[in-house]
Amino acid sequence: MGEVSDISVIGCTGSLVVATRGGDGAGEVMVSVRGSKELFLAWSQEPLARGTEVLVIDTKGPRTVEVEPWPAMRLW
């Protein structure tokens, strides 16, 4: 049986619950996907602080994604 792909997370947004360290290490992101919130390891090109809103731009394997900063939508 093959691995389940997380390609459906590309284009989803989330919030970092553990800061990323750029190329020095992954953080963790809570992503809204498939009707619920799921936790993924998150890599970014530059370090990003905990709480940063991000966009998933690629997958790097099972439960691992690449993210970039993404401004949260403000509805006021």
C-alpha positions in Angstrom: 0.0 0.0 0.0 1.4 3.4 -1.0 1.7 6.6 1.1 -1.2 9.0 1.2 -0.3 12.2 -0.6 -0.8 15.6 1.1 -1.1 17.5 -2.2 -4.5 18.7 -1.2 -2.9 21.0 1.4 -1.2 23.2 -1.3 -2.9 26.5 -1.3 -4.3 26.1 2.2 -3.5 28.6 4.9 -2.6 28.1 8.5 -0.8 29.5 11.6 2.6 28.4 12.9 2.4 26.8 16.3 6.2 26.3 16.4 8.6 28.8 14.7 10.5 27.8 11.6 14.3 28.4 11.4 14.6 28.7 7.7 17.1 26.2 6.3 18.2 25.3 9.8 15.0 23.5 10.9 11.4 22.9 10.6 8.6 24.3 12.7 5.0 23.2 12.9 1.9 24.6 11.2 -1.8 24.0 12.0 -3.6 24.0 8.6 -7.3 24.1 7.8 -7.7 21.3 5.3 -10.3 18.6 4.5 -12.9 20.2 6.8 -10.7 20.2 9.9 -7.4 21.4 11.3 -4.3 19.2 10.9 -0.7 19.6 12.1 2.2 19.4 9.6 6.0 19.9 9.8 6.7 23.3 8.2 9.7 24.5 6.3 10.3 28.0 5.1 13.1 29.8 3.2 13.5 32.4 6.0 12.9 32.0 9.7 9.2 32.7 10.7 7.9 33.4 14.2 5.3 31.4 16.0 1.8 32.7 15.2 2.7 33.8 11.7 -0.1 33.2 9.2 1.3 31.2 6.3 0.3 29.7 2.9 1.3 26.2 2.0 3.2 26.4 -1.3 4.5 22.8 -1.7 4.8 19.4 0.0 8.1 17.8 1.0 6.8 14.4 1.9 4.3 12.9 4.2 3.0 15.4 6.7 5.7 17.9 5.7 5.0 21.2 3.8 6.8 24.3 2.6 5.2 27.6 3.6 5.6 31.3 3.1 4.1 34.3 5.0 0.5 35.1 4.1 -1.4 38.1 5.5 -4.6 37.1 7.2 -7.8 38.3 5.7 -9.3 41.2 7.7 -13.1 41.6 7.4 -13.8 45.1 8.8 
